[in-house]
């Protein structure tokens, strides 16, 4: 008999509360599994708002012309797509049209319902409850992961390229619609009518899915404002600002890096480096502070760039005419025609290469004379 | 009525002037030809000018001639009894409970102290206890109190959400010592629009006026001619009419509130005014869309909503000017409804008839009577099927997937052509002296008789050419657009 054996007092860290660590972990796993199997409500809302771009005729007669009624009607694509998935149609529509899917008139009535859509949007926007009650939380997590991926793809598109945004939106509409359709077997919307209007708005041509498109398409009368996404975006902006402020204070103690970030900021804003470098230190600091406030994400990415000093050095040399970069070509070469790189990254690699140290030193010596 | 026919398919000359080469280019001077009459493959062009016909075509009642580019007219809206919530502090989740007063900011100062208000549910009632003046959110603040004596009752915060409308009811006061209140009055409003100007030129050179071709063209007088210039001028006239008509429909007003027009002619730095066309006027009043199928419910809701806006009593006859696609949709909407009501047999009896020993199939619904006796009639607007917009839709593949018509054919304009107080509601506006101006720039090229006679040998250019210049002024005046609408099928 092992005399070292002690009764279970519950005092051991591996034996808390009369349970072994394995038991505790198993219990936690079981609880987690139970939570994943339990119903879950994804609380969400979106606002559909009219694009407040009055015609010149309305503006000229604004005091006398009657208020405009903002109506979202039906459309062919939306009617066809929303009535095409059997599972979805049979899950949502019986409650709305008051008819069983077994009724031979069911599909006709569904199409009639979708063709009759006349959704009045308030001037300040109308909020739709698009919350979805999942039968199991794990389904929510799976859908959420897919949705995040779809959204990431859409948001990766350059904001200044309208046709790329349009293409991305086309893909997004298709993918989000497919994803939403797949949810029909996983639960039910909290408010079916609101949810279907939201689905219709995604497919309706006259609702802008991205506000960047509003000015380029006169047929867009409404836009979707996703409250949750706006809140996420606002939170992300605050976090970026906090980080940018910390980085800004770090820069104050590192003049070399500060100057490099300043030059790169000027480059990003398509400014004139030669003029910007003539500004006083206080003016440069003020410009950087504005940049921190207005574009904290861009400021942080400059700060985190390991090659920011080398890039700024190359930009300064270009500004001074020591290096040449044609207006419509990214290629960089010296004034005497020596090829440095076909773009900024290659130029950085060139100067970081120990073999090219003599050229770098020669340039650094010239730079000191500026 | 003279009708346009297509001369030849596929040959177009867009050099902007015409001479003998033009005719050769159009391939109509070649010698051998089986027929000397043209086959008008696309048929006659007609019914393309409904708005011109219903305004200018009606003589002086359908037009108004003015001296200036801009014009104004007075309007009186419908008396308003409601206003909407602009702000309410949502921290108060039981407004009015226990007889407590609560403050709500409404959009305007239309509501009056002492008056009552009914909530959007049509049941909850409050009294305006105090007009607190301008609010912090751009509206006007009012202190309200529930009128129900139930101390546990409170106003559902949903009724106080931004944009919810409340209706004003009569002011209630104590038996004695009450103070007076105020009253609202609505003054007439003033609306404005402006004219636009069009300029068309036809330049000819050489001996084009006297060129004879092997084809016979119909003349306006009903005869025939072999003179090419007559056909060319007929085409020119027609193009002008088509484009002018389309401007009446699709022009968009372009003067800013400060009176300036950003559209400037680079030749002379002068602003180019655009009038407000029928589509813009309709859309600014009422606009809705429909999908694959038009339903009777949709027709009733859209048209009914608009008719209910007006306080005019009695039955109204509403005309929907529509493309063929919309007419199909309208017919199908009523037929589907009739079938769902079980009227299949009587419908079949009307649709199938005896015809010369055989059967004829087809009769279509063009009229509908609403529950309150308004009559909705559909009239064909062939312009939506045959106009340049329809051609463009076809060329770009914007086709209705079920009917195959261009998508612009599946739309209807509800236009109020009534006469109010002796004035037609829709009129064409023109500038005096600029209604239709014609001028000829004469060179050595002979002037065709259709341009009008010019005597003398004096010429104004040494170049062997002459040109025919047209300028006109166009504007559209709609006194009352509240009963106008555009209902359109969208892809």
Boltz contact constraints between the chains, C-beta under 6 A:
constraints:
  - contact:
      token1: [A, 56]
      token2: [B, 253]
      max_distance: 6.0
  - contact:
      token1: [A, 56]
      token2: [B, 254]
      max_distance: 6.0
  - contact:
      token1: [A, 57]
      token2: [B, 253]
      max_distance: 6.0
  - contact:
      token1: [A, 57]
      token2: [B, 276]
      max_distance: 6.0
  - contact:
      token1: [A, 57]
      token2: [B, 280]
      max_distance: 6.0
  - contact:
      token1: [A, 58]
      token2: [B, 284]
      max_distance: 6.0
  - contact:
      token1: [A, 59]
      token2: [B, 257]
      max_distance: 6.0
  - contact:
      token1: [A, 60]
      token2: [B, 192]
      max_distance: 6.0
  - contact:
      token1: [A, 61]
      token2: [B, 191]
      max_distance: 6.0
  - contact:
      token1: [A, 63]
      token2: [B, 189]
      max_distance: 6.0
  - contact:
      token1: [A, 64]
      token2: [B, 75]
      max_distance: 6.0
  - contact:
      token1: [A, 64]
      token2: [B, 189]
      max_distance: 6.0
  - contact:
      token1: [A, 64]
      token2: [B, 191]
      max_distance: 6.0
  - contact:
      token1: [A, 71]
      token2: [B, 288]
      max_distance: 6.0
  - contact:
      token1: [A, 73]
      token2: [B, 288]
      max_distance: 6.0
  - contact:
      token1: [A, 73]
      token2: [B, 289]
      max_distance: 6.0
  - contact:
      token1: [A, 73]
      token2: [B, 290]
      max_distance: 6.0
  - contact:
      token1: [A, 74]
      token2: [B, 290]
      max_distance: 6.0
  - contact:
      token1: [A, 74]
      token2: [B, 291]
      max_distance: 6.0
  - contact:
      token1: [A, 75]
      token2: [B, 291]
      max_distance: 6.0
  - contact:
      token1: [A, 75]
      token2: [B, 490]
      max_distance: 6.0
  - contact:
      token1: [A, 76]
      token2: [B, 291]
      max_distance: 6.0
  - contact:
      token1: [A, 76]
      token2: [B, 292]
      max_distance: 6.0
  - contact:
      token1: [A, 76]
      token2: [B, 491]
      max_distance: 6.0
  - contact:
      token1: [A, 77]
      token2: [B, 491]
      max_distance: 6.0
  - contact:
      token1: [A, 79]
      token2: [B, 291]
      max_distance: 6.0
  - contact:
      token1: [A, 79]
      token2: [B, 292]
      max_distance: 6.0
  - contact:
      token1: [A, 112]
      token2: [B, 295]
      max_distance: 6.0
  - contact:
      token1: [A, 115]
      token2: [B, 291]
      max_distance: 6.0
  - contact:
      token1: [A, 115]
      token2: [B, 293]
      max_distance: 6.0
  - contact:
      token1: [A, 115]
      token2: [B, 295]
      max_distance: 6.0
  - contact:
      token1: [A, 116]
      token2: [B, 295]
      max_distance: 6.0
  - contact:
      token1: [A, 116]
      token2: [B, 297]
      max_distance: 6.0
  - contact:
      token1: [A, 116]
      token2: [B, 298]
      max_distance: 6.0
  - contact:
      token1: [A, 118]
      token2: [B, 301]
      max_distance: 6.0
  - contact:
      token1: [A, 122]
      token2: [B, 163]
      max_distance: 6.0
  - contact:
      token1: [A, 124]
      token2: [B, 162]
      max_distance: 6.0
  - contact:
      token1: [A, 124]
      token2: [B, 163]
      max_distance: 6.0
  - contact:
      token1: [A, 205]
      token2: [B, 490]
      max_distance: 6.0
